[in-house]
Amino acid sequence: MENITAIRNFFDSDGLIFDQTPNLPFSGYIVTGNYFNLSGIATGGYSQYVSNVVISNNYFNGAIDLENSFSNVTVANNLFDYNTVQDLWGSIFKNNILRLGSVNINDNDIHHNIAAGATSLPAGNNNVNSIPMTNVFNPAFTSDDTKWKLPSNSPYLTAGDDGLQLGIYGGISPYIPSGIPAIPTIYELTVPAAAIQGGTIEVTLSTRSNN
């Protein structure tokens, strides 16, 4: 299977597991804008050959567990909120926020991340540990996913690679609250209470884009 995208989904307890057929190559997976509640992404314990994977702008209350049969993997602009080790091999790991947990080294290219733990990230390469997470997010937002937005004066709005924002609301494909699909939304409709049969009526339709 090739070129599969998982976007704007809610995974509750059950996450994503790559196909468990041993020694079968796969390529071209994009996992972006999802909310993983008590779930994550794993390989299923077999030796797949998976390449060209992008995991970006997701909230994880769970773990990523990818074996070393993966190649050309980018993990960017995610929020990790689970006290475990994110287990990656030979991946680019950047612009992420680790509210809980850590990431293993395993020949990964780890740069431009922040973490609450004292040793969650390797030193250098614009990684910063021991960040008080109460100061990172905007207290004006309280819903399960908007509460991870950064305030307008946050130093982390430009702390990422290429000056990009850290976390799920940064990068080239920011997280959309509640997983609203990329189609227009009608949020207001005004019509007369009555009309003459066969006549015309004036309608006011208000929409917004969710791209």
C-alpha positions as MATLAB code, in Angstrom:
seq = 'MENITAIRNFFDSDGLIFDQTPNLPFSGYIVTGNYFNLSGIATGGYSQYVSNVVISNNYFNGAIDLENSFSNVTVANNLFDYNTVQDLWGSIFKNNILRLGSVNINDNDIHHNIAAGATSLPAGNNNVNSIPMTNVFNPAFTSDDTKWKLPSNSPYLTAGDDGLQLGIYGGISPYIPSGIPAIPTIYELTVPAAAIQGGTIEVTLSTRSNN';
ca = [
       0.000    0.000    0.000;
       1.286    3.428   -0.920;
       0.456    7.118   -0.631;
      -2.053    7.065    2.222;
      -3.033   10.173    4.202;
      -4.708   10.199    7.638;
      -5.855   13.753    8.368;
      -8.122   15.358   10.998;
      -9.191   12.180   12.771;
      -9.908   11.411   16.415;
      -8.266    8.189   17.594;
      -9.581    7.041   20.968;
      -7.650    4.149   22.572;
      -6.987    2.494   19.184;
      -4.312    4.222   17.107;
      -2.619    3.471   13.810;
      -0.684    0.253   13.204;
       1.202   -0.238    9.961;
       0.375   -3.385    8.021;
       1.728   -6.472    9.786;
       2.812   -8.383    6.680;
       6.543   -9.123    7.178;
       9.124   -7.921    4.654;
       6.584   -6.046    2.530;
       7.651   -2.533    1.407;
       5.370    0.486    1.824;
       5.940    4.109    0.898;
       4.294    7.495    1.159;
       2.369    7.943    4.415;
       1.159   11.287    5.802;
      -0.354   11.451    9.296;
      -1.301   15.041   10.098;
      -3.731   17.069   12.151;
      -5.006   14.141   14.228;
      -5.902   13.834   17.911;
      -4.574   10.610   19.464;
      -6.224    9.994   22.825;
      -4.571    7.140   24.738;
      -3.239    5.931   21.407;
      -0.368    6.388   18.975;
       1.390    4.891   15.959;
       3.170    1.534   15.896;
       4.517   -1.168   13.606;
       2.702   -4.159   15.047;
       5.926   -5.976   15.890;
       6.859   -7.132   12.383;
       9.678   -6.059   10.061;
       8.064   -3.852    7.471;
      10.043   -1.678    5.071;
       8.327    1.695    5.286;
       9.726    4.860    3.719;
       8.713    8.476    3.130;
       6.616    9.052    6.241;
       5.476   12.436    7.596;
       3.946   12.631   11.080;
       3.063   16.247   11.768;
       0.765   18.523   13.756;
      -0.751   15.752   15.857;
      -1.650   15.639   19.544;
      -0.382   12.429   21.157;
      -1.599   11.140   24.489;
       0.202    7.947   23.544;
       3.395    6.743   21.894;
       5.084    6.472   18.521;
       6.866    3.125   18.218;
       8.542    2.685   14.826;
      11.113   -0.048   14.281;
      14.359    0.490   12.398;
      12.842   -0.752    9.130;
      11.501    2.789    8.645;
      13.431    5.328    6.552;
      13.018    8.955    5.526;
      10.681    9.722    8.440;
       9.885   13.296    9.552;
       8.179   13.919   12.893;
       7.435   17.627   13.203;
       5.181   20.069   15.059;
       3.569   17.489   17.310;
       2.594   17.725   20.956;
       3.528   14.731   23.113;
       1.499   14.492   26.307;
       2.285   10.983   27.525;
       4.988    9.894   29.950;
       6.876    7.427   27.771;
       9.779    7.284   25.331;
       8.909    8.119   21.722;
      10.715    5.283   19.947;
      12.034    6.308   16.534;
      14.960    5.250   14.366;
      16.893    7.415   11.902;
      14.182   10.096   11.809;
      14.064   13.879   11.697;
      12.434   15.041   14.932;
      11.866   18.798   15.021;
       9.581   21.618   16.190;
       7.869   19.336   18.713;
       6.727   20.048   22.260;
       7.161   17.291   24.845;
       4.846   18.183   27.689;
       5.568   14.704   29.044;
       7.990   11.946   28.117;
      11.135   11.887   26.018;
      12.528   10.768   22.651;
      15.268    8.212   22.111;
      18.444    9.094   20.208;
      18.777    6.011   17.926;
      20.560    7.906   15.134;
      17.694   10.424   14.969;
      18.256   14.032   13.841;
      16.696   15.816   16.822;
      16.623   19.614   16.739;
      14.470   22.661   17.588;
      12.290   21.018   20.252;
      11.328   21.876   23.831;
      10.510   19.525   26.706;
       9.405   19.686   30.325;
      11.779   16.937   31.464;
      15.358   17.647   32.444;
      16.788   14.992   30.104;
      13.970   14.417   27.596;
      15.971   15.766   24.633;
      19.652   15.515   23.709;
      21.634   18.646   24.422;
      22.395   21.124   21.648;
      20.828   21.635   18.220;
      18.334   24.152   19.627;
      16.750   21.573   21.921;
      15.739   22.956   25.315;
      14.832   20.851   28.363;
      13.310   21.808   31.727;
      10.711   24.166   30.256;
       7.835   24.991   32.674;
       4.851   24.005   30.550;
       2.467   26.242   32.513;
       4.199   29.167   30.780;
       4.051   27.722   27.251;
       0.354   27.611   26.385;
      -2.315   30.302   26.187;
      -4.550   30.171   29.314;
      -7.363   31.906   27.407;
      -8.207   28.623   25.658;
      -9.649   25.688   27.596;
     -11.027   23.064   25.180;
      -9.186   19.770   24.752;
      -7.324   20.915   21.649;
      -7.381   24.731   21.637;
      -5.669   24.829   25.033;
      -2.425   23.896   23.261;
      -2.290   27.205   21.377;
       0.627   29.512   22.149;
       0.059   33.096   23.362;
       0.750   35.965   20.983;
       3.891   36.983   22.890;
       5.353   33.477   23.138;
       9.065   33.108   22.317;
       8.199   29.725   20.771;
       6.241   31.289   17.888;
       9.549   31.620   16.041;
      11.763   29.109   17.883;
      11.379   26.275   15.382;
      13.444   25.281   12.394;
      13.416   28.083    9.776;
      11.800   30.378   12.347;
       8.559   28.401   12.452;
       6.237   28.004   15.426;
       6.631   25.006   17.704;
       3.768   22.634   18.390;
       0.615   21.550   16.620;
      -0.471   25.030   15.529;
       2.795   25.732   13.736;
       4.395   24.579   10.504;
       2.954   24.533    7.015;
      -0.180   22.559    7.960;
      -1.422   23.773   11.366;
      -3.804   21.696   13.449;
      -7.506   22.496   12.949;
      -9.540   22.401   16.195;
     -12.118   19.610   16.399;
     -10.917   18.151   13.100;
     -13.231   20.325   11.009;
     -12.896   19.083    7.408;
     -11.322   21.253    4.715;
     -14.649   22.349    3.257;
     -16.565   25.612    3.804;
     -18.748   25.888    6.898;
     -22.116   27.654    6.930;
     -22.266   29.383   10.303;
     -25.225   31.724    9.769;
     -28.359   31.576    7.585;
     -31.002   34.301    7.549;
     -34.267   33.746    5.638;
     -37.728   35.366    5.846;
     -40.286   33.676    8.086;
     -42.778   33.583    5.199;
     -42.788   34.035    1.432;
     -45.311   34.326   -1.403;
     -45.557   31.138   -3.452;
     -43.696   31.585   -6.727;
     -42.140   34.830   -5.516;
     -38.554   35.635   -4.600;
     -36.931   35.852   -1.202;
     -33.729   37.412    0.048;
     -31.373   35.036    1.835;
     -28.191   35.907    3.747;
     -25.662   33.079    3.899;
     -22.453   33.424    5.917;
     -19.608   30.949    5.402;
     -15.982   30.552    6.329;
     -13.129   28.550    4.912;
     -11.584   25.670    6.905;
      -8.609   25.007    4.627;
];
